[in-house]
Amino acid sequence: MDEVRIKHMKEGSLKWSISAKKAIFLNTNEIELSDLEIFFPEKDLTLKSQSGFYNHSNQSFLITGKIKAQTNNFIINAENLSWDATKNQLSSNKKIEIVGNNFFIEGNELSASLDKARLNSNVKAIFK
């Protein structure tokens, strides 16, 4: 399918939405997405990537390729990210860069929730 949009609503509020140029249904639960954009309104975060996979049954994502996530305050660059919607958790086992107006942080093994983020390995930070 071309030009696909998926929205997740909870109690009348938009929790996230996906737009993709192309979607291939691998089975009844898994969808392979190309040139995707995911918007998380609670964090005003927009994530863009070359490719990813969405699992409809557990509402999780595996996002791969060159990933750029952006808010008003910072940009995240990554190689892969996983989103677990049941836990509202973002994670990665690869290198992550977080760039803000007054800081640059890089490290491995990201775990993030709605209110905090943690890099667990090889962390380097520069503050201006």
N, C-alpha and C positions, 0 to 999 in steps of 0.2 A: 504494500500500500504506500502511496505517496502522500506527503503533507498530513501527518498524523498529529492529533492533539489528544492528550489524556489529562483529565483533571481529577484530583482527589479532594472531595469535600467531606467535612466532618462537622456535624451540628450546624449546618448552614454556612460554614466558613471554608474558604479555599485554603487547603493545607499545602498543596503544591500542584504545579502543572508542568506537563512535558509537551514540547513541540519537537517534531523530528521530520526531516525531509523524506525519510524512508523508514518503513517498518516491515520486518519479516517475522511472521508468526512461526516460531520453531515448534511449538506444541500448544496445548490449550492454556498454559500458564506463562510461557516465556516468549518475550518479544525482543528481537534484535533491532536496535535503533541506529540510524546513521545521521550525522550532522544534527545533534540534539541540543536542546536548550531546556533547562529545568529551572523553574522559578519557585522560590520558597518565600511567600509573602511575610511570614512572621519575622524573618530576618532580613527582608528586602534583599535577598541573595539571588543572583542569577548565575547559573552554572552553564558553561558551554563546553562541548566536547565533540570529537570526531565520531565516537561510537559508544555504545553501551548496551546493556541488557536490562530489561524490566521484567520482574516476576510478578505477575498479577495476583497469584494466590497469597503471597505474603507481603506484597507491596514493597519489595526491595529492589534496589538498583545496583548494578555493577557498571561503573563508568570507566572507560578506557580511552587511550589516545591522549592527545595534548588537551589537558583540562585547564580551564580558566574559570574561576568563580569570583564574582565581584559583588561587593557591597559599597555603600557610600564611604566606608572607613578603611577598607583594605581589599587586596586582591590575593587570591590563593592560586598558585600554579601547582599542578600535580600530574602524575603519570596514570594513577588509578585511584578511584574512590569507591567505597561501598556505602550505601544508604540503607539503613534498617528502619522502615517507617513505624514498625510496632514499638521500637524503643526511641524513636527520634534521634538516631545516632549516625554520625558520619565517621568513617574510618578508612585508613589506608596503611599498607605495609611498605609503601615506597616513599621516595623523597618528596617532601612538601616544602614549598616556599610561601611565606606569608609576607606581603609587602604593604606597608602603610605609609602615611605621610612622614612619620618620624621614626620608622623602624623597618628592619628586615630580619626575618626569622626563617631559618631552614632547619629541617630535621627529618627523621624517619618515624614511622609508626604513629600516625595521627589517630586520636580518638576525640570526638567532639560531640557535644549535646547542644541543646538550645542555649545554655548559659555559660558553657566553658569549653575550651579546647586544650588538648595536651599533646605535645610531641614527646615521644618516649625514648628516642635514641638519636645520637649524633647531632645534638641540638647546638646551633650557633645563632647568636643574636647580635645585631648592631642597632643601637639607639642613637638618634641624632639630638 
